[in-house]
Amino acid sequence: MRSRRHDPREPGEAGRAGEARAAAFLAAQGYRLRARNWHCRYGEWDLILAAPGDRLWAFVEVRYRRHPLGGHTAATVTPAKQRRLTLAAQLYLAGATKAHREPPPCRFDVIALTGPTPAEAHLEWIRNAFGALN
């Protein structure tokens, strides 16, 4: 039996590498990480961040593809996925408001990475990629 080494081209490894690259990119823009891979029964947000000055919170879905087969990488966040992420964000906010003050305005972003590896991929930050869907 051959041992598997970590390969950034493997789906799980590529996803983690893409999330790490997105988190580093957003930190360089002044965003502060509040949660990473926050999940509940509705789904998982890859990154939840506070904008500089805590003026808003950004819920970020990170998508990575080697090739944009059949369309843009961000298009993989389907309306059904958007509904689940909206519900997940509502649960996160309900917990945050129990412990703290009213949360600031929020938005849903997508970071699309397209290229041979997450490190070499073109990064596109789509702010307000979708609105709250119920």
C-alpha distance (Angstrom), angle and dihedral (degrees) to the residues before:
residue distance angle dihedral
M1 . . .
R2 3.79 . .
S3 3.77 119.6 .
R4 3.78 116.8 -124.9
R5 3.73 117.8 -129.4
H6 3.76 121.7 -157.3
D7 3.77 109.3 -85.0
P8 3.83 118.5 -173.4
R9 3.81 87.6 -147.5
E10 3.83 92.2 64.6
P11 3.83 111.3 100.7
G12 3.84 97.2 -117.4
E13 3.78 94.0 41.8
A14 3.79 92.6 45.0
G15 3.80 91.0 50.3
R16 3.80 92.6 51.8
A17 3.80 91.5 45.6
G18 3.80 90.4 49.5
E19 3.80 91.8 50.1
A20 3.80 90.8 48.8
R21 3.80 91.0 50.6
A22 3.81 91.6 48.1
A23 3.82 91.8 48.2
A24 3.82 91.3 50.4
F25 3.81 90.8 47.4
L26 3.81 92.7 51.1
A27 3.81 92.3 44.7
A28 3.81 88.0 55.3
Q29 3.82 87.0 54.5
G30 3.83 89.3 56.2
Y31 3.81 98.9 -99.0
R32 3.82 118.5 143.2
L33 3.80 119.0 -141.7
R34 3.81 113.2 -120.8
A35 3.82 97.9 171.0
R36 3.78 139.9 -4.7
N37 3.81 124.0 -154.2
W38 3.81 91.7 -2.4
H39 3.78 107.9 -179.3
C40 3.76 141.0 -179.4
R41 3.80 135.8 162.4
Y42 3.83 91.4 -68.9
G43 3.78 98.7 52.1
E44 3.77 145.8 -75.5
W45 3.78 133.8 -72.9
D46 3.78 110.9 -148.1
L47 3.80 94.3 -152.2
I48 3.78 134.9 8.0
L49 3.80 113.2 -170.2
A50 3.78 141.3 175.1
A51 3.79 115.9 -131.0
P52 3.81 118.1 -127.6
G53 3.80 108.2 -66.9
D54 3.84 91.2 16.0
R55 3.80 88.0 -93.4
L56 3.81 91.1 141.9
W57 3.78 141.8 -0.9
A58 3.80 121.1 -126.6
F59 3.79 121.0 -152.4
V60 3.80 105.5 -157.5
E61 3.79 129.9 -161.5
V62 3.82 111.7 -164.4
R63 3.81 117.4 -152.5
Y64 3.79 124.7 -173.8
R65 3.79 128.7 -171.6
R66 3.76 131.2 166.7
H67 3.81 90.6 -146.8
P68 3.82 128.4 15.2
L69 3.80 92.5 -122.6
G70 3.77 110.2 -173.1
G71 3.79 95.6 -3.7
H72 3.77 147.2 -29.7
T73 3.80 119.2 -19.5
A74 3.83 91.1 -123.7
A75 3.82 89.7 58.2
T76 3.80 87.9 74.5
V77 3.82 87.5 78.3
T78 3.79 93.2 87.0
P79 3.82 125.6 -165.0
A80 3.83 88.9 -102.6
K81 3.82 90.4 53.1
Q82 3.81 89.6 46.5
R83 3.84 90.3 54.6
R84 3.81 91.5 50.5
L85 3.81 92.0 47.0
T86 3.81 90.7 48.9
L87 3.81 90.3 54.1
A88 3.80 90.6 46.7
A89 3.81 90.5 51.4
Q90 3.81 90.5 50.6
L91 3.82 89.9 54.1
Y92 3.81 91.3 47.9
L93 3.80 91.0 50.4
A94 3.81 92.2 47.5
G95 3.80 89.1 56.5
A96 3.79 93.1 44.3
T97 3.80 92.8 52.4
K98 3.82 91.7 52.3
A99 3.78 91.2 58.7
H100 3.80 99.9 33.2
R101 3.75 144.9 17.7
E102 3.77 124.1 -65.6
P103 3.81 107.7 -57.3
P104 3.79 119.0 -112.7
P105 3.81 121.3 -111.3
C106 3.80 113.7 -62.1
R107 3.75 136.4 -150.0
F108 3.79 135.8 -170.3
D109 3.80 115.4 -125.9
V110 3.79 134.4 -178.9
I111 3.77 125.0 -151.5
A112 3.79 108.5 -158.6
L113 3.79 118.0 -162.0
T114 3.80 117.4 -170.1
G115 3.79 123.0 177.6
P116 3.79 146.5 77.5
T117 3.82 94.0 -63.5
P118 3.82 132.4 3.6
A119 3.81 89.7 -108.2
E120 3.82 92.3 54.3
A121 3.80 97.3 35.6
H122 3.79 125.5 115.4
L123 3.82 106.8 -108.2
E124 3.79 119.3 -144.6
W125 3.81 119.9 -177.0
I126 3.79 111.3 -155.5
R127 3.80 109.5 -167.4
N128 3.81 116.7 -157.9
A129 3.80 88.7 10.1
F130 3.79 90.5 168.9
G131 3.79 140.1 -2.4
A132 3.78 129.7 -122.6
L133 3.80 110.1 -69.0
N134 3.78 124.1 -167.9
